[in-house]
Amino acid sequence: MSEHVLIVGPGRDFPARIRGLRPGTSTTVICQLDYIGKVRAPGENARVVGVRGDAPEQEWIDMAAAVHARHPFTRIGTFGERDQDHYAVIAEALGLTAHSPATVSLVHDKEAMRIRLREAGVDATASARVADLAELRAFVTEHGLPCVVKPVSSSGSAGVTKVTDDSQLAEAFERAGGSYLGLTNTGVLVEEFLDGTQYSVEAFSEAGEHQVVTVTRKYSDPGTLVELGHVSPAPLPDDVREEVDTYVAAVLDALGIAFGPTHTEVVLGERGPRLIETHVRMGGDLIPALTLDATGVDVDDCTARQTLGEKVLPGIRATLAEERPARCSAIWFAALDATGVLDEVVGVDEARARPGVTEVTVAARPGARIDGLRNSESRVAYARALADTADEAVTAAREAAESLEFRLRVPGRRGETV
């Protein structure tokens, strides 16, 4: 029987990847109506189904079940954060292999995740869901400053504030309680600030076994905590790397994650690795590309193959065991403090010609409104670079990104010239 894969969410390039891996495979995409425009080459799918973003879960299940009755699904997959909750309940209703609704809920609900990890003895980071400013102040009185205030469920560093003074609490609470990237107010979470160096851990799981593919060093803006750069592999001593691997496996076990790619963000400080958050997906910010450069493991390809039922962990481990020239891959994002309308970007060709630079991409287009660094979506360009060491790769990528010149139009007040 040929495969028919239900892809929940727009799917990026995965529908085409999956069809290309096995001749005769067909794909159906089901996603929110607002994201149908993001489905690539929609006509190459068997069908594309749109559902209102605020539709109840049962409507998602009913729509998928109607297609399933006519053209049975053999597999299901999702390849981004959005719609993972719908994916889990559809899979459960149709008897398809997927992350359970409970696991997806734990990963998305940062309050529930913190509680589970404390109960499991994996991570004792102090946190609390706060309903108002008084409760936020009470947490600070008990645990002190700095702290991090953020939405209970969000991504891309949206709504996150590092608070270092009591005067910032009201604004941080309001910011975390807003609506971001299509998500309405999900509640406000406050956590103790974890002091140390930030890393992300790219892992792959299969049948309950976990394999860390690489550890990536993160560089974040100190105020907004928005990520500005990454380099892989991170320069870590072997014993520290082993400690990180063991810790992340314990996190994944506690949350019931048994398969697929994961992107886990941690802080390494005096108390060892401590969790920021984890995701049942590959990393963003082109981290899979950095991982491929650094290790030879194509996480996206492994994800597509596993979705089709292939065992991929042995191949990942074989690739990691191969002798390879030591190379580090880095990315750095350009962000602007200024406010205005982007007129033009100067210096792209010169940045691309710099030694070690492999890519320079401008994300913001002329006419775009620039309003400072608020979340990952507000970064305006990035550069990637390869080098023999992590520091050299970061320097090359950062200097290329920061060499770009962004010219903005800033309207003045009536009667003034700017």
C-alpha positions as CSV (number, residue, x, y, z in Angstrom):
1,M,0.0,0.0,0.0
2,S,1.4,3.5,-0.9
3,E,1.9,6.0,1.9
4,H,-0.5,8.8,2.5
5,V,0.9,11.3,5.0
6,L,-1.2,13.9,6.8
7,I,0.9,17.0,7.5
8,V,-0.5,19.3,10.2
9,G,0.5,22.9,9.7
10,P,1.9,24.5,6.5
11,G,4.8,22.0,6.5
12,R,7.6,24.2,5.1
13,D,9.4,22.0,2.5
14,F,8.5,18.7,4.2
15,P,5.6,17.7,1.9
16,A,7.9,17.7,-1.1
17,R,10.7,16.0,0.9
18,I,8.4,13.2,2.0
19,R,7.0,12.7,-1.5
20,G,10.5,12.6,-3.0
21,L,11.8,10.0,-0.5
22,R,9.3,7.3,-1.6
23,P,7.7,7.2,-5.1
24,G,3.9,6.9,-4.9
25,T,3.7,8.7,-1.6
26,S,0.9,11.4,-1.3
27,T,0.5,14.2,1.2
28,T,-2.5,16.0,2.5
29,V,-1.9,19.3,4.4
30,I,-4.3,20.6,7.0
31,C,-3.6,24.0,8.6
32,Q,-5.1,27.2,9.8
33,L,-6.8,29.3,7.1
34,D,-4.5,32.2,7.9
35,Y,-1.5,30.0,7.0
36,I,-2.7,28.4,3.7
37,G,-0.7,31.0,1.8
38,K,2.5,29.5,3.4
39,V,1.8,26.0,1.9
40,R,4.5,25.6,-0.8
41,A,3.3,24.2,-4.2
42,P,-0.2,23.4,-2.8
43,G,-1.2,21.7,-6.1
44,E,1.4,18.9,-5.6
45,N,-0.5,17.7,-2.5
46,A,-3.5,15.4,-2.7
47,R,-5.4,18.1,-1.0
48,V,-5.0,21.2,1.3
49,V,-7.6,21.7,4.0
50,G,-8.0,25.0,5.8
51,V,-9.6,25.3,9.3
52,R,-10.3,28.4,11.3
53,G,-7.6,29.1,13.9
54,D,-10.2,29.4,16.6
55,A,-12.1,26.2,15.6
56,P,-12.6,23.6,18.4
57,E,-10.3,20.5,18.4
58,Q,-13.3,18.4,17.3
59,E,-13.6,20.3,14.1
60,W,-9.9,19.6,13.3
61,I,-10.5,15.9,14.0
62,D,-13.7,15.8,12.0
63,M,-12.1,17.4,8.9
64,A,-9.1,15.0,9.1
65,A,-11.4,12.0,9.7
66,A,-13.5,12.9,6.6
67,V,-10.4,12.7,4.4
68,H,-9.2,9.6,6.2
69,A,-12.5,7.9,5.4
70,R,-12.0,8.5,1.7
71,H,-8.2,8.2,1.5
72,P,-6.8,6.6,4.6
73,F,-3.7,8.1,6.2
74,T,-0.8,5.9,7.0
75,R,1.4,8.5,8.7
76,I,1.1,11.9,10.3
77,G,3.7,14.6,10.9
78,T,4.1,18.2,11.9
79,F,7.2,20.3,11.3
80,G,6.8,23.5,13.3
81,E,5.5,24.8,16.6
82,R,2.1,26.0,15.4
83,D,-0.7,23.4,15.2
84,Q,1.2,20.8,17.2
85,D,-1.7,20.6,19.5
86,H,-4.1,19.8,16.6
87,Y,-1.6,17.2,15.3
88,A,-1.6,15.4,18.6
89,V,-5.4,15.1,19.0
90,I,-5.9,14.2,15.3
91,A,-3.3,11.4,15.6
92,E,-4.9,10.1,18.8
93,A,-8.4,10.1,17.2
94,L,-7.2,8.3,14.0
95,G,-4.8,5.9,15.7
96,L,-1.7,7.3,14.1
97,T,1.8,7.4,15.7
98,A,2.6,10.8,17.1
99,H,3.6,12.7,20.2
100,S,0.7,12.3,22.7
101,P,-1.5,15.3,23.5
102,A,-0.1,15.2,27.1
103,T,3.5,15.5,25.9
104,V,2.7,18.3,23.4
105,S,0.8,20.1,26.2
106,L,3.8,19.8,28.6
107,V,6.2,21.2,26.0
108,H,4.0,24.1,25.1
109,D,2.8,25.0,28.6
110,K,5.9,26.2,30.3
111,E,4.2,26.3,33.7
112,A,3.2,22.6,33.4
113,M,6.7,21.7,32.1
114,R,8.4,23.3,35.1
115,I,6.1,21.5,37.5
116,R,6.7,18.1,35.8
117,L,10.5,18.6,35.9
118,R,10.4,19.5,39.6
119,E,8.3,16.5,40.4
120,A,10.7,14.3,38.4
121,G,13.7,15.7,40.3
122,V,15.3,16.8,37.0
123,D,15.2,20.6,37.4
124,A,14.3,22.7,40.5
125,T,14.2,26.1,38.8
126,A,11.7,28.3,40.7
127,S,8.7,29.5,38.7
128,A,5.1,30.5,39.1
129,R,2.1,31.5,37.0
130,V,1.0,34.9,38.1
131,A,-2.5,36.3,37.6
132,D,-1.6,39.9,38.4
133,L,1.1,42.4,39.4
134,A,0.7,41.6,43.1
135,E,1.5,38.0,42.6
136,L,4.5,38.9,40.4
137,R,5.8,41.1,43.2
138,A,5.2,38.4,45.7
139,F,7.4,36.0,43.7
140,V,10.1,38.6,43.5
141,T,10.0,39.2,47.2
142,E,10.5,35.5,47.8
143,H,13.1,34.7,45.1
144,G,14.7,38.0,44.4
145,L,15.9,39.7,41.2
146,P,16.8,39.4,38.4
147,C,13.9,37.3,37.1
148,V,12.4,36.4,33.7
149,V,8.8,37.3,32.9
150,K,7.3,35.6,29.8
151,P,4.1,34.2,28.3
152,V,3.2,30.7,29.4
153,S,3.1,29.6,25.8
154,S,5.0,31.4,23.0
155,S,8.0,31.2,20.8
156,G,10.7,33.3,19.2
157,S,11.4,35.1,22.5
158,A,8.1,37.0,22.0
159,G,6.9,38.8,25.2
160,V,10.0,37.8,27.2
161,T,11.6,40.3,29.6
162,K,14.6,40.0,31.9
163,V,13.7,42.2,35.0
164,T,16.5,43.7,37.0
165,D,14.6,46.3,39.0
166,D,11.1,46.5,40.6
167,S,10.2,49.5,38.4
168,Q,10.2,47.1,35.3
169,L,7.7,44.7,36.7
170,A,4.5,46.3,35.5
171,E,5.7,46.7,31.9
172,A,7.1,43.2,31.9
173,F,3.8,41.8,33.1
174,E,1.9,43.7,30.5
175,R,4.2,42.6,27.7
176,A,4.1,38.9,28.7
177,G,0.3,39.1,28.8
178,G,0.0,40.4,25.2
179,S,-0.8,38.5,22.0
180,Y,2.2,37.4,19.8
181,L,2.7,35.6,16.5
182,G,-1.0,34.5,16.3
183,L,-1.3,33.4,19.9
184,T,-3.6,35.2,22.3
185,N,-2.8,35.8,25.9
186,T,-1.8,32.4,27.3
187,G,-1.0,33.6,30.8
188,V,2.1,35.1,32.5
189,L,5.0,33.0,33.9
190,V,7.8,34.3,36.1
191,E,11.0,32.3,36.6
192,E,14.2,32.8,38.5
193,F,16.9,34.1,36.2
194,L,19.5,31.5,35.3
195,D,22.9,33.0,35.3
196,G,25.4,31.4,32.9
197,T,26.1,30.7,29.3
198,Q,23.2,29.8,27.0
199,Y,23.3,26.7,24.7
200,S,20.8,24.8,22.7
201,V,21.0,21.0,22.4
202,E,19.9,19.5,19.1
203,A,18.9,15.9,19.7
204,F,17.1,13.1,17.9
205,S,15.1,10.3,19.5
206,E,13.8,7.0,18.4
207,A,11.9,4.3,20.4
208,G,12.7,6.1,23.6
209,E,16.5,6.4,22.9
210,H,18.0,9.9,22.7
211,Q,21.1,10.9,20.8
212,V,22.5,14.4,21.1
213,V,23.7,15.5,17.7
214,T,25.4,18.7,18.7
215,V,25.4,21.4,21.3
216,T,25.1,25.0,19.9
217,R,26.3,28.1,21.7
218,K,23.7,30.9,21.8
219,Y,24.2,34.7,22.0
220,S,21.2,36.7,23.1
221,D,20.4,40.3,23.5
222,P,20.8,41.0,27.3
223,G,17.6,43.0,27.5
224,T,15.0,41.3,25.3
225,L,16.7,37.9,25.4
226,V,16.1,37.6,21.7
227,E,18.8,35.4,20.1
228,L,21.3,37.2,18.0
229,G,23.8,34.4,17.1
230,H,24.6,30.7,17.3
231,V,27.7,28.6,16.7
232,S,28.0,24.8,16.4
233,P,29.6,22.9,17.8
234,A,30.0,24.8,21.1
235,P,33.5,24.6,22.6
236,L,32.8,22.4,25.6
237,P,35.1,20.1,27.6
238,D,34.2,16.4,27.2
239,D,33.0,16.0,30.8
240,V,30.7,19.1,30.5
241,R,29.3,17.8,27.2
242,E,28.6,14.4,28.8
243,E,26.8,16.2,31.7
244,V,24.7,18.2,29.2
245,D,23.8,15.0,27.2
246,T,22.7,13.2,30.3
247,Y,20.7,16.1,31.6
248,V,18.8,16.6,28.3
249,A,18.0,12.9,28.1
250,A,16.4,13.1,31.6
251,V,14.4,16.2,30.5
252,L,13.1,14.4,27.4
253,D,12.2,11.2,29.4
254,A,10.3,13.3,32.0
255,L,8.2,14.9,29.3
256,G,7.5,11.6,27.6
257,I,9.3,12.5,24.3
258,A,10.1,9.2,22.6
259,F,11.0,10.1,19.0
260,G,11.8,12.9,16.6
261,P,14.0,16.0,16.7
262,T,14.2,18.1,19.7
263,H,15.6,21.6,20.4
264,T,16.4,22.1,24.0
265,E,17.7,25.4,25.4
266,V,19.8,25.3,28.5
267,V,21.9,27.6,30.7
268,L,25.3,26.3,32.0
269,G,26.2,27.9,35.3
270,E,27.6,27.0,38.7
271,R,24.7,24.5,39.3
272,G,25.3,22.7,36.0
273,P,22.8,22.6,33.1
274,R,19.4,24.2,33.8
275,L,16.5,24.2,31.3
276,I,15.2,27.3,29.6
277,E,12.7,25.4,27.5
278,T,12.4,22.5,25.0
279,H,10.6,21.9,21.7
280,V,9.5,18.8,19.8
281,R,10.9,20.1,16.6
282,M,14.2,21.0,15.0
283,G,15.8,24.3,16.0
284,G,14.9,27.6,14.2
285,D,17.4,30.2,13.1
286,L,18.9,27.8,10.5
287,I,20.4,25.7,13.3
288,P,19.7,22.5,11.2
289,A,22.0,24.0,8.6
290,L,24.7,24.8,11.2
291,T,24.3,21.2,12.5
292,L,24.7,19.8,9.0
293,D,27.9,21.9,8.4
294,A,29.4,20.9,11.8
295,T,28.4,17.2,12.0
296,G,27.3,15.9,8.6
297,V,23.9,15.0,10.2
298,D,20.9,16.3,8.1
299,V,18.2,16.6,10.8
300,D,15.6,17.7,8.4
301,D,16.2,14.6,6.2
302,C,16.1,12.3,9.2
303,T,12.9,13.9,10.3
304,A,11.2,13.2,7.0
305,R,12.5,9.7,6.8
306,Q,11.4,8.9,10.4
307,T,7.9,10.3,9.5
308,L,7.8,7.6,6.8
309,G,8.6,4.9,9.4
310,E,12.3,4.5,8.7
311,K,14.8,3.9,11.6
312,V,17.3,6.8,11.5
313,L,19.1,6.7,14.8
314,P,21.7,4.1,13.7
315,G,22.6,6.3,10.7
316,I,22.9,9.4,12.8
317,R,25.3,7.6,15.2
318,A,27.3,6.3,12.3
319,T,27.7,9.8,10.8
320,L,28.7,11.2,14.2
321,A,31.4,8.5,14.6
322,E,33.0,9.4,11.2
323,E,36.3,11.2,11.1
324,R,35.7,14.7,9.9
325,P,37.8,17.9,9.6
326,A,36.9,20.1,12.6
327,R,34.7,22.9,11.3
328,C,32.5,25.3,13.2
329,S,29.4,26.9,11.6
330,A,28.0,30.2,12.9
331,I,25.1,32.6,12.2
332,W,24.7,36.2,13.3
333,F,21.6,38.4,13.0
334,A,21.4,42.1,12.4
335,A,19.0,44.0,14.5
336,L,18.2,47.7,14.6
337,D,17.5,50.0,17.6
338,A,16.1,52.7,15.3
339,T,12.5,53.2,14.3
340,G,11.4,54.0,10.8
341,V,10.6,52.6,7.4
342,L,13.3,50.7,5.6
343,D,14.4,52.4,2.4
344,E,17.4,50.4,1.3
345,V,20.2,48.0,2.4
346,V,23.8,48.7,1.4
347,G,26.8,46.5,1.4
348,V,25.3,43.0,0.8
349,D,27.7,42.0,-2.0
350,E,30.7,43.2,0.1
351,A,29.5,41.2,3.1
352,R,29.1,38.1,1.0
353,A,32.7,38.4,-0.2
354,R,34.2,38.4,3.2
355,P,36.5,35.4,4.1
356,G,34.6,32.5,5.6
357,V,31.2,33.9,4.9
358,T,28.8,31.3,3.3
359,E,25.5,33.3,3.2
360,V,24.2,36.8,3.7
361,T,20.4,37.2,3.6
362,V,18.3,40.3,4.1
363,A,15.0,39.4,5.7
364,A,13.4,42.9,5.8
365,R,12.3,44.3,2.5
366,P,12.2,48.0,1.5
367,G,9.0,49.5,2.9
368,A,9.1,47.4,6.0
369,R,8.3,49.1,9.3
370,I,11.3,48.9,11.7
371,D,10.5,49.2,15.4
372,G,13.5,47.9,17.4
373,L,14.3,44.4,18.6
374,R,11.1,42.9,20.1
375,N,11.3,39.3,19.1
376,S,12.9,37.0,16.5
377,E,10.7,38.3,13.7
378,S,12.1,41.8,14.2
379,R,15.7,40.9,13.2
380,V,16.4,42.3,9.7
381,A,19.2,40.2,8.2
382,Y,21.7,37.4,8.9
383,A,25.1,36.1,7.9
384,R,26.5,32.6,8.1
385,A,30.2,31.6,8.2
386,L,32.5,28.6,8.5
387,A,35.8,28.5,10.3
388,D,38.2,26.3,12.1
389,T,37.2,27.5,15.6
390,A,33.9,28.7,17.1
391,D,35.3,32.1,17.9
392,E,36.6,32.6,14.3
393,A,33.2,31.5,12.9
394,V,31.3,33.8,15.1
395,T,33.5,36.8,14.4
396,A,33.2,36.2,10.6
397,A,29.4,36.0,10.7
398,R,29.0,38.9,13.1
399,E,31.3,41.2,11.2
400,A,29.5,40.4,8.0
401,A,26.1,41.1,9.5
402,E,27.2,44.3,11.2
403,S,28.8,45.6,8.0
404,L,25.4,46.0,6.4
405,E,24.0,49.5,6.3
406,F,20.3,50.0,6.7
407,R,18.9,53.3,5.6
408,L,15.6,54.3,7.1
409,R,13.0,57.0,6.4
410,V,12.0,58.7,9.7
411,P,9.1,61.2,9.3
412,G,9.6,64.4,11.3
413,R,7.0,66.5,13.1
414,R,5.1,69.0,11.0
415,G,7.3,72.0,10.3
416,E,10.5,70.0,10.9
417,T,13.0,68.5,8.6
418,V,14.7,65.2,9.4
